[in-house]
């Protein structure tokens, strides 16, 4: 479904259907609340339809001091009829208020619960999408879809769609009563309906198009903000504040223009509807009064008819209002559905099994990998690593070192060849069971806002302090953590900004040590560190690598000399494999 494809109101309805198909399981879980809402809506509609009737009896009988004969009851005096009508007006209003409360509360609860589950599902689906999707999509735009666009879905599912249903039911009921009062007068009143249809169809198309463009602008705005905030240190260091501000201000201005355009179109739709309603009321008032003068209608009939007509036009006004909301919400719905329609390129095969505990033998057998449109990163890579070996992968930037490890992690799939662990193609196993037995320490240390203890034990439950301290000691991190004001309970800023680069890297190593997996990947772990921090990190990495099959991506040839096996990559090919007999002595 293309985001820039213009859709009319009619094509918003298929979007609604697609939404309902996607979220039907969540709606079924709220059957009791939906039943209460439906009963309340029906009661509300019925009470709206009969609400003006007491006024007719007051005008035609009470104010003219006439008695009325009611079947099975007999003659009722004007004062008694007045009392009944007054009580009826109060009772109808009270019950309608109760029905309105029931529908509003139940629908709000259904909407909030369903949207919470939808947001959870959307977040989980985004995490499941393959790396190639995330490398081509801006994170700020995805954040807008998770937070803002899902909130708008509540309008299209609950606060716009169901009120539209109420409006349609009310319209049908009141038109039926109007035909019962006078068919000719009703026919005159309904002449205005084609004008409503024309205005709604033409403007709702423009509203949805404008709203979709606005949402895209907001996504770009969020993406620019996210990029600048995560790179604030570099931006300030290079004096790029003005450059980023200009980009942000431009996107903000474009978003403002589209927001104003959308609001203007929505307001135009509602005001055009108001004018059409006023014209219809004027025509009905003239023709109805003329019928009274011809003794073809009573005064009560005309007054009640006008009341019903206003009640008829109220759903039409609501229809115009909610149609605008529906068109705007459909734009957000498109953006959310677009994500659900994305299929991960890396998936478990139908017969994939959970992987057994790996020993750690790794083999690349004639592996090639092409990224995007014919950009070949690896060509015919062959090598074998024995259990427990430390392997250094060296080569110039862009030669395919990290790509090779991404294939081992199943972040990408080989275009040709096989990646094997313990003699089995890793595609025969489920993705989660493979990745759970590999640990990674990246060049760019990723830490999360929270305490040091939380970061070391992230994703684990029932972790003892002794285990965390043991992992920290292995990573040479225990001493500096203990010297912090609150020790392991010290709160770090986002991405660990309150710590030095070496400290962040050692905490990441401690986190990896907690996993204790048989295979370890170290991707340029010492880049950007000073000599003292580098030596401490190297020692902690060597401690971590003991007994594990370890892949070390590095440009540091001195560090590579500590490896049992050195693999040199050139332009995506293995140019040399060196068995380093001195590695044990070097370590």
C-alpha positions as CSV (number, residue, x, y, z in Angstrom):
1,X,0.0,0.0,0.0
2,X,1.7,3.2,-1.1
3,X,1.8,6.0,1.3
4,X,1.5,8.7,-1.3
5,X,-1.5,7.2,-3.0
6,X,-4.5,9.5,-2.8
7,X,-7.6,7.9,-1.3
8,X,-11.2,9.1,-1.2
9,X,-13.6,8.5,1.6
10,X,-14.9,5.4,-0.2
11,X,-11.4,3.9,0.0
12,X,-11.1,4.8,3.7
13,X,-13.8,2.1,4.3
14,X,-11.6,-0.7,3.0
15,X,-8.8,0.5,5.3
16,X,-11.3,0.3,8.2
17,X,-12.2,-3.2,7.1
18,X,-8.5,-4.2,7.0
19,X,-8.0,-2.7,10.4
20,X,-11.0,-4.7,11.8
21,X,-9.6,-7.8,10.2
22,X,-6.2,-7.3,11.8
23,X,-7.5,-6.4,15.2
24,X,-10.6,-8.6,15.4
25,X,-9.0,-11.0,17.9
26,X,-8.5,-8.0,20.3
27,X,-12.0,-6.9,19.8
28,X,-13.3,-10.4,20.6
29,X,-11.5,-10.3,23.9
30,X,-13.7,-7.3,24.8
31,X,-17.1,-9.0,24.0
32,X,-18.8,-7.9,27.3
33,X,-17.9,-4.3,26.9
34,X,-18.8,-4.3,23.2
35,X,-22.2,-5.9,24.1
36,X,-22.8,-3.1,26.7
37,X,-21.8,-0.5,24.1
38,X,-24.1,-1.9,21.4
39,X,-27.1,-2.1,23.7
40,X,-26.4,1.4,24.9
41,X,-26.1,2.7,21.4
42,X,-29.4,1.1,20.3
43,X,-31.1,2.5,23.4
44,X,-29.6,5.9,22.7
45,X,-30.9,5.9,19.1
46,X,-34.4,4.7,20.1
47,X,-34.7,7.4,22.8
48,X,-33.5,10.1,20.4
49,X,-36.2,9.1,17.9
50,X,-39.1,9.3,20.4
51,X,-37.8,12.3,22.3
52,X,-39.7,15.0,20.3
53,X,-43.1,13.1,20.3
54,X,-44.3,14.5,23.7
55,X,-44.0,18.0,22.2
56,X,-46.5,17.1,19.5
57,X,-49.1,16.1,22.1
58,X,-48.6,19.3,24.1
59,X,-48.9,21.5,21.1
60,X,-51.9,19.7,19.4
61,X,-53.9,18.8,22.6
62,X,-52.8,20.4,25.8
63,X,-52.3,24.0,24.5
64,X,-55.6,23.7,22.6
65,X,-57.3,22.3,25.6
66,X,-58.4,19.1,23.9
67,X,-58.8,15.7,25.4
68,X,-57.3,12.6,23.7
69,X,-58.6,9.1,23.5
70,X,-56.0,6.4,23.9
71,X,-56.7,2.8,23.0
72,X,-57.4,0.6,26.0
73,X,-57.0,3.7,28.3
74,X,-59.9,5.9,27.3
75,X,-60.2,9.7,27.4
76,X,-57.3,11.6,29.0
77,X,-57.7,15.3,30.1
78,X,-55.3,18.0,28.9
79,X,-53.7,18.4,32.4
80,X,-53.2,14.7,32.8
81,X,-51.7,14.5,29.3
82,X,-49.4,17.5,30.1
83,X,-48.2,15.7,33.3
84,X,-47.6,12.5,31.3
85,X,-45.7,14.4,28.6
86,X,-43.6,16.3,31.2
87,X,-42.7,13.0,33.0
88,X,-41.9,11.4,29.6
89,X,-39.6,14.2,28.6
90,X,-37.7,13.8,31.9
91,X,-37.6,10.0,31.7
92,X,-36.5,10.0,28.0
93,X,-33.7,12.5,28.7
94,X,-32.5,10.6,31.9
95,X,-32.4,7.2,30.2
96,X,-30.7,8.7,27.1
97,X,-28.1,10.2,29.4
98,X,-27.6,6.8,31.0
99,X,-27.3,5.1,27.6
100,X,-24.9,7.8,26.4
101,X,-22.7,7.3,29.5
102,X,-22.7,3.5,29.0
103,X,-21.7,3.7,25.4
104,X,-19.1,6.4,25.9
105,X,-17.4,4.6,28.9
106,X,-17.5,1.2,27.4
107,X,-16.3,2.4,24.0
108,X,-13.5,4.3,25.6
109,X,-12.4,1.3,27.6
110,X,-12.5,-0.9,24.5
111,X,-10.6,1.6,22.4
112,X,-7.9,2.1,25.1
113,X,-7.4,-1.7,25.7
114,X,-7.3,-2.5,22.0
115,X,-4.9,0.2,21.2
116,X,-2.6,-0.9,24.0
117,X,-2.5,-4.4,22.5
118,X,-2.0,-3.0,19.0
119,X,0.9,-0.8,20.1
120,X,2.5,-3.8,21.8
121,X,2.0,-5.9,18.6
122,X,3.4,-3.1,16.4
123,X,6.5,-2.7,18.7
124,X,7.1,-6.5,18.7
125,X,6.6,-6.7,14.9
126,X,9.2,-3.9,14.4
127,X,11.7,-5.7,16.5
128,X,11.1,-8.9,14.5
129,X,11.7,-7.1,11.1
130,X,15.1,-7.8,9.6
131,X,18.1,-5.5,9.7
132,X,17.8,-4.5,6.1
133,X,14.4,-2.8,6.9
134,X,15.8,-0.8,9.8
135,X,18.9,0.3,7.9
136,X,16.6,2.0,5.3
137,X,14.0,3.4,7.7
138,X,14.5,6.4,9.9
139,X,14.0,5.6,13.6
140,X,12.2,8.9,14.4
141,X,9.5,8.1,11.9
142,X,9.0,4.7,13.4
143,X,8.7,6.3,16.9
144,X,5.9,8.5,15.5
145,X,4.1,5.5,14.1
146,X,4.3,3.6,17.4
147,X,3.3,6.5,19.6
148,X,1.1,9.0,17.6
149,X,-0.3,7.0,14.7
150,X,-1.5,4.2,16.9
151,X,-3.3,6.7,19.1
152,X,-5.1,8.0,16.0
153,X,-6.2,4.5,15.2
154,X,-8.5,4.8,18.3
155,X,-10.4,7.5,16.4
156,X,-10.8,5.4,13.3
157,X,-11.9,2.3,15.3
158,X,-13.9,3.8,18.1
159,X,-14.3,7.6,18.4
160,X,-15.1,8.1,14.7
161,X,-16.5,4.9,13.3
162,X,-19.0,4.0,16.0
163,X,-20.4,7.5,16.3
164,X,-20.9,7.3,12.5
165,X,-22.9,4.2,13.1
166,X,-25.0,5.9,15.7
167,X,-25.5,8.9,13.3
168,X,-26.6,6.6,10.5
169,X,-29.1,4.7,12.7
170,X,-30.5,7.9,14.1
171,X,-30.8,9.3,10.6
172,X,-32.8,6.2,9.4
173,X,-35.1,6.3,12.4
174,X,-35.9,10.0,12.3
175,X,-36.5,9.9,8.5
176,X,-39.0,7.1,9.0
177,X,-40.9,9.2,11.6
178,X,-40.8,12.2,9.3
179,X,-42.4,10.2,6.5
180,X,-45.1,9.1,9.0
181,X,-45.8,12.7,9.8
182,X,-45.8,14.0,6.2
183,X,-44.3,12.3,3.1
184,X,-44.3,15.4,0.9
185,X,-42.5,17.5,3.5
186,X,-39.9,14.8,4.0
187,X,-39.3,14.5,0.3
188,X,-38.6,18.3,0.2
189,X,-36.3,18.1,3.1
190,X,-34.3,15.2,1.6
191,X,-33.6,17.1,-1.6
192,X,-30.5,18.5,0.2
193,X,-28.9,15.1,0.7
194,X,-27.0,15.0,-2.7
195,X,-25.3,18.3,-1.8
196,X,-24.1,16.7,1.5
197,X,-22.8,13.7,-0.4
198,X,-20.9,15.9,-3.0
199,X,-19.3,18.1,-0.3
200,X,-18.3,15.2,1.9
201,X,-16.8,13.2,-1.0
202,X,-14.8,16.0,-2.5
203,X,-13.4,17.5,0.7
204,X,-12.7,14.2,2.5
205,X,-10.4,13.2,-0.3
206,X,-8.4,16.4,0.1
207,X,-8.4,16.1,3.9
208,X,-7.0,12.6,3.8
209,X,-4.3,13.5,1.2
210,X,-3.3,16.6,3.3
211,X,-3.3,14.6,6.5
212,X,-1.1,11.9,5.1
213,X,1.4,14.4,3.9
214,X,1.3,16.1,7.4
215,X,1.9,12.7,9.1
216,X,4.9,12.1,6.8
217,X,6.3,15.6,7.6
218,X,5.8,14.8,11.3
219,X,7.7,11.6,10.8
220,X,10.6,13.5,9.2
221,X,10.5,16.0,12.0
222,X,10.8,13.3,14.6
223,X,13.6,11.6,12.7
224,X,15.6,14.8,12.5
225,X,15.1,15.4,16.2
226,X,16.1,11.8,17.1
227,X,19.3,12.0,15.0
228,X,20.3,15.3,16.4
229,X,19.7,14.3,20.1
230,X,21.6,11.0,19.8
231,X,24.5,12.8,18.1
232,X,24.5,16.0,20.3
233,X,28.1,15.6,21.3
234,X,29.3,15.5,17.7
235,X,27.0,18.3,16.7
236,X,28.3,20.6,19.4
237,X,31.9,19.6,18.8
238,X,31.7,20.4,15.1
239,X,29.5,23.6,15.6
240,X,26.7,22.1,13.6
241,X,23.9,23.4,15.7
242,X,22.8,26.0,13.2
243,X,22.8,23.5,10.3
244,X,20.6,21.0,12.2
245,X,18.4,23.8,13.4
246,X,17.8,25.0,9.8
247,X,16.8,21.4,8.8
248,X,14.5,21.1,11.8
249,X,13.0,24.5,11.2
250,X,12.3,23.7,7.6
251,X,10.6,20.4,8.4
252,X,8.7,22.1,11.2
253,X,7.4,24.8,8.9
254,X,6.3,22.3,6.3
255,X,4.5,20.3,9.0
256,X,2.8,23.5,10.2
257,X,1.6,24.3,6.7
258,X,0.1,20.9,6.2
259,X,-1.5,21.0,9.6
260,X,-3.1,24.3,8.8
261,X,-4.3,23.1,5.4
262,X,-5.8,20.0,7.0
263,X,-7.6,22.0,9.7
264,X,-8.9,24.5,7.1
265,X,-10.3,21.7,4.9
266,X,-12.0,20.1,7.9
267,X,-13.5,23.4,9.0
268,X,-14.6,24.1,5.4
269,X,-16.5,20.8,5.3
270,X,-18.3,21.4,8.6
271,X,-19.3,25.0,7.6
272,X,-20.5,24.0,4.1
273,X,-22.7,21.4,5.8
274,X,-24.0,24.1,8.2
275,X,-25.0,26.3,5.2
276,X,-26.8,23.4,3.5
277,X,-28.7,22.6,6.7
278,X,-29.8,26.2,7.1
279,X,-31.1,26.3,3.5
280,X,-33.0,23.0,4.0
281,X,-34.6,24.3,7.3
282,X,-35.6,27.5,5.6
283,X,-37.3,25.6,2.8
284,X,-39.1,23.2,5.2
285,X,-40.2,26.0,7.4
286,X,-41.8,27.8,4.4
287,X,-43.4,24.7,2.9
288,X,-44.6,23.4,6.3
289,X,-46.2,26.7,7.3
290,X,-47.9,26.8,3.9
291,X,-49.4,23.3,4.6
292,X,-50.7,24.5,8.0
293,X,-52.4,27.5,6.3
294,X,-53.9,25.0,3.9
295,X,-55.1,22.9,6.9
296,X,-53.0,20.0,5.6
297,X,-50.9,19.9,8.8
298,X,-51.3,20.8,12.4
299,X,-49.0,23.3,14.1
300,X,-47.7,20.5,16.3
301,X,-46.9,18.4,13.2
302,X,-44.8,21.3,11.8
303,X,-43.0,22.0,15.1
304,X,-42.2,18.3,15.7
305,X,-41.2,17.9,12.1
306,X,-38.7,20.7,12.3
307,X,-37.4,19.2,15.5
308,X,-37.0,15.8,13.8
309,X,-35.4,17.6,10.9
310,X,-32.8,19.2,13.1
311,X,-32.3,15.8,14.7
312,X,-31.8,14.4,11.2
313,X,-29.3,17.1,10.3
314,X,-27.4,16.6,13.5
315,X,-26.2,13.1,12.4
316,X,-25.4,14.6,9.1
317,X,-23.3,17.3,10.8
318,X,-21.7,14.6,12.8
319,X,-21.1,12.6,9.7
320,X,-19.3,15.6,8.2
321,X,-17.3,16.0,11.3
322,X,-16.4,12.4,11.8
323,X,-15.8,11.9,8.1
324,X,-13.0,14.5,8.3
325,X,-11.6,12.6,11.4
326,X,-12.0,9.3,9.5
327,X,-10.1,10.6,6.6
328,X,-7.3,11.9,8.8
329,X,-7.2,8.7,10.8
330,X,-7.1,6.7,7.7
331,X,-3.7,8.3,6.9
332,X,-2.3,7.1,10.2
333,X,-3.9,3.7,9.7
334,X,-2.1,3.4,6.4
335,X,1.2,4.1,8.1
336,X,0.6,1.5,10.8
337,X,-0.7,-1.1,8.3
338,X,2.3,-0.5,6.1
339,X,4.5,-1.8,8.9
340,X,2.3,-4.9,9.6
341,X,2.5,-5.6,5.9
342,X,6.3,-5.7,6.0
343,X,7.5,-9.3,6.2
344,X,10.9,-10.1,7.8
345,X,13.4,-11.2,5.2
346,X,15.0,-13.5,7.8
347,X,12.5,-16.1,9.1
348,X,12.5,-19.5,10.5
349,X,12.2,-22.2,7.9
350,X,8.9,-24.3,8.2
351,X,10.8,-27.3,9.6
352,X,13.4,-25.3,11.7
353,X,14.2,-26.9,15.1
354,X,15.6,-25.4,18.3
355,X,19.3,-25.6,18.3
356,X,21.1,-27.9,20.8
357,X,23.8,-26.5,23.0
358,X,26.6,-25.5,20.6
359,X,30.2,-26.8,21.1
360,X,31.5,-23.9,19.0
361,X,32.9,-25.3,15.7
362,X,32.1,-22.7,13.0
363,X,32.5,-23.1,9.2
364,X,31.8,-20.8,6.3
365,X,31.4,-22.9,3.2
366,X,31.6,-21.0,-0.1
367,X,29.6,-18.1,1.3
368,X,28.7,-15.1,-0.8
369,X,26.5,-12.2,0.1
370,X,25.0,-9.5,-2.2
371,X,23.3,-6.5,-0.6
372,X,20.7,-4.4,-2.2
373,X,20.8,-4.1,-6.0
374,X,23.8,-6.2,-6.9
375,X,26.3,-4.8,-4.4
376,X,28.4,-7.9,-3.6
377,X,30.1,-7.7,-0.2
378,X,31.4,-11.3,0.2
379,X,32.6,-13.7,-2.5
380,X,33.2,-17.4,-2.0
381,X,34.3,-17.2,1.7
382,X,35.7,-20.5,3.1
383,X,37.2,-21.2,6.5
384,X,36.7,-23.4,9.5
385,X,37.2,-22.5,13.2
386,X,37.6,-25.1,15.9
387,X,35.9,-25.0,19.3
388,X,37.5,-22.6,21.7
389,X,39.7,-20.8,19.1
390,X,40.3,-17.1,19.1
391,X,40.0,-15.9,15.5
392,X,41.1,-12.4,14.4
393,X,39.4,-11.0,11.3
394,X,41.4,-8.2,9.7
395,X,41.2,-6.1,6.6
396,X,40.5,-2.6,5.4
397,X,37.2,-0.9,6.2
398,X,34.4,-2.1,3.9
399,X,35.9,-5.4,3.0
400,X,33.1,-7.4,4.7
401,X,34.3,-8.2,8.2
402,X,31.2,-7.1,10.0
403,X,29.0,-8.5,7.3
404,X,30.5,-11.9,7.8
405,X,29.6,-11.8,11.5
406,X,26.1,-10.6,10.7
407,X,25.6,-13.7,8.6
408,X,26.8,-15.8,11.6
409,X,24.2,-14.0,13.8
410,X,21.5,-14.5,11.0
411,X,21.0,-10.8,10.7
412,X,21.4,-11.5,7.0
413,X,21.1,-14.7,5.0
414,X,23.9,-15.8,2.6
415,X,23.1,-15.2,-1.1
416,X,25.1,-18.4,-1.7
417,X,26.7,-21.1,0.4
418,X,26.3,-22.1,4.0
419,X,27.2,-21.0,7.5
420,X,27.6,-24.0,9.8
421,X,27.9,-24.5,13.5
422,X,29.0,-27.9,14.7
423,X,28.5,-29.2,11.2
424,X,24.9,-28.0,10.8
425,X,23.5,-25.2,8.6
426,X,22.3,-22.6,11.1
427,X,19.2,-22.1,8.9
428,X,18.0,-25.5,10.1
429,X,17.6,-24.0,13.5
430,X,15.2,-21.3,14.8
431,X,16.7,-17.8,14.8
432,X,16.2,-17.2,18.5
433,X,17.9,-20.5,19.5
434,X,20.9,-19.6,17.4
435,X,21.2,-16.0,18.5
436,X,20.8,-16.9,22.2
437,X,24.1,-18.9,22.0
438,X,26.1,-16.0,20.5
439,X,27.2,-12.9,22.4
440,X,28.4,-9.6,20.8
441,X,30.5,-6.7,22.0
442,X,30.2,-3.9,19.5
443,X,32.5,-1.0,18.6
444,X,29.7,1.4,19.6
445,X,28.8,0.4,23.1
446,X,25.0,0.3,23.6
447,X,23.9,1.0,27.2
448,X,20.5,1.9,28.4
449,X,19.2,4.5,30.8
450,X,19.1,2.8,34.2
451,X,21.4,1.6,36.9
452,X,24.7,-0.2,36.2
453,X,23.3,-3.3,37.8
454,X,20.3,-3.2,35.4
455,X,22.5,-2.9,32.4
456,X,24.8,-5.8,33.4
457,X,21.8,-8.1,34.1
458,X,19.6,-6.7,31.3
459,X,16.9,-9.1,30.2
460,X,17.6,-11.6,33.0
461,X,15.5,-12.4,36.0
462,X,16.4,-13.7,39.5
463,X,20.0,-12.6,39.1
464,X,22.1,-12.7,42.3
465,X,24.5,-9.9,43.2
466,X,27.3,-12.4,43.4
467,X,26.8,-13.3,39.7
468,X,26.9,-9.6,38.7
469,X,30.1,-9.0,40.7
470,X,31.7,-12.1,39.3
471,X,31.0,-10.9,35.7
472,X,32.2,-7.4,36.6
473,X,35.5,-8.7,38.0
474,X,36.0,-10.8,34.8
475,X,35.5,-7.5,32.8
476,X,37.9,-5.6,35.1
477,X,34.9,-3.3,35.9
478,X,34.3,-4.1,39.6
479,X,36.9,-1.7,41.0
480,X,35.7,1.5,39.2
481,X,32.0,0.5,39.8
482,X,32.6,0.1,43.6
483,X,34.2,3.6,43.7
484,X,31.1,5.3,42.2
485,X,28.9,7.1,44.8
486,X,26.1,4.4,44.7
487,X,28.1,1.5,43.3
488,X,26.1,-0.9,41.2
489,X,23.0,1.2,41.9
490,X,24.5,4.3,40.2
491,X,22.1,5.6,37.6
492,X,23.5,6.2,34.1
493,X,22.2,8.6,31.5
494,X,20.9,7.5,28.2
495,X,23.5,5.5,26.3
496,X,25.7,5.5,29.4
497,X,26.7,9.2,28.7
498,X,27.9,9.7,32.4
499,X,30.7,7.2,32.0
500,X,33.9,7.2,30.0
501,X,34.3,5.1,26.8
502,X,36.4,2.5,28.6
503,X,34.0,2.2,31.5
504,X,31.1,1.8,29.1
505,X,32.9,-0.9,27.2
506,X,33.8,-2.9,30.3
507,X,30.2,-2.8,31.5
508,X,29.2,-4.1,28.1
509,X,31.7,-6.9,28.5
510,X,30.4,-7.7,31.9
511,X,26.9,-8.0,30.4
512,X,28.2,-10.3,27.8
513,X,29.9,-12.4,30.5
514,X,26.5,-12.8,32.2
515,X,25.2,-14.6,29.1
516,X,28.1,-17.1,29.1
517,X,27.5,-18.3,25.5
518,X,29.8,-20.7,23.6
519,X,30.4,-18.3,20.7
520,X,31.6,-14.7,21.1
521,X,31.8,-11.9,18.6
522,X,34.0,-8.8,19.3
523,X,33.5,-6.1,16.7
524,X,36.3,-3.4,17.0
525,X,35.9,-3.4,20.8
526,X,38.9,-1.1,21.5
527,X,38.3,1.6,18.9
528,X,38.6,5.1,20.3
529,X,40.1,4.1,23.7
530,X,43.2,5.6,25.2
531,X,46.2,3.3,25.9
532,X,45.3,2.6,29.5
533,X,41.7,1.9,28.9
534,X,42.6,-0.1,25.8
535,X,44.9,-2.5,27.8
536,X,42.2,-2.9,30.5
537,X,39.5,-3.7,27.9
538,X,41.8,-6.1,26.0
539,X,42.6,-8.0,29.2
540,X,38.9,-8.2,30.1
541,X,38.2,-9.4,26.6
542,X,40.8,-12.1,26.8
543,X,39.4,-13.2,30.1
544,X,35.9,-13.4,28.5
545,X,37.2,-15.3,25.5
546,X,38.7,-18.2,27.5
547,X,37.0,-21.5,26.5
548,X,34.8,-19.8,23.9
549,X,35.0,-19.7,20.2
550,X,35.7,-16.0,19.7
551,X,35.7,-13.9,16.6
552,X,37.7,-10.6,17.0
553,X,37.2,-8.0,14.3
554,X,40.1,-5.5,14.5
555,X,42.4,-3.2,12.7
556,X,45.0,-3.5,15.5
557,X,47.6,-6.0,14.2
558,X,49.2,-6.3,17.7
559,X,45.8,-7.4,19.1
560,X,45.4,-9.7,16.2
561,X,48.7,-11.5,17.1
562,X,47.0,-12.7,20.3
563,X,44.6,-14.9,18.1
564,X,45.0,-18.6,17.3
565,X,43.8,-17.9,13.7
566,X,44.1,-14.7,11.6
567,X,41.8,-14.3,8.6
568,X,42.6,-11.5,6.2
569,X,39.8,-10.2,4.0
570,X,40.3,-8.3,0.8
571,X,37.3,-7.0,-1.2
572,X,35.0,-9.6,0.2
573,X,37.4,-12.5,-0.3
574,X,39.6,-14.5,2.1
575,X,43.1,-13.6,0.9
576,X,45.0,-15.3,3.7
577,X,44.5,-17.5,6.7
578,X,47.3,-17.6,9.3
579,X,47.6,-20.2,12.0
580,X,49.3,-18.3,14.8
581,X,51.4,-20.7,16.8
582,X,52.7,-17.9,19.0
583,X,49.2,-16.8,20.1
584,X,49.3,-18.7,23.5
585,X,52.7,-17.1,24.3
586,X,51.5,-13.7,23.3
587,X,48.4,-14.0,25.5
